[in-house]
Amino acid sequence: MHCHAAAVTKQGRDTTQPERRKYLCKDCGRWFDAPSETIFARHHQPLRTWVLCLYFMGLNLSNRQIGHELDLNKDDAQRMTGQLREGIEAKQPPPLLTGEVEADEVSVVAGHKR
């Protein structure tokens, strides 16, 4: 969604992927669908294909194997796996350290002989 307004209306379904709903922002007048502003935006593969691709990545299959399993050419599989990796990396929040730190009385010295 472009302006992040809460005032939206459902506007039917995507013509190329009927399982995707289309929405209209009442504030800025822009159209969008659920994957807008996600790593799945502007791609024509169904969400189930992306989920299966991610699953196969978890099984450590090559792009060629993933392409074969999903009936895609290896270049499309490469693009999808690359985009998934970038999206996963980009969505990792920076570590936030808060609160107290506790330590016990054990002292560990590595690499020194006594």
Stockholm file with secondary structure:
# STOCKHOLM 1.0

chainA/1-114         MHCHAAAVTKQGRDTTQPERRKYLCKDCGRWFDAPSETIFARHHQPLRTWVLCLYFMGLNLSNRQIGHELDLNKDDAQRMTGQLREGIEAKQPPPLLTGEVEADEVSVVAGHKR
#=GR chainA/1-114 SS CCSCCSCEEEEEECSSCTTSEEEEETTTCCEEETTTTSTTTTCCSCHHHHHHHHHHHHTTCCHHHHHHHHTCCHHHHHHHHHHHHHHHHHTCCCCCCCSCCCCCSCCCCCSCCC
#=GC SS_cons         CCSCCSCEEEEEECSSCTTSEEEEETTTCCEEETTTTSTTTTCCSCHHHHHHHHHHHHTTCCHHHHHHHHTCCHHHHHHHHHHHHHHHHHTCCCCCCCSCCCCCSCCCCCSCCC
//
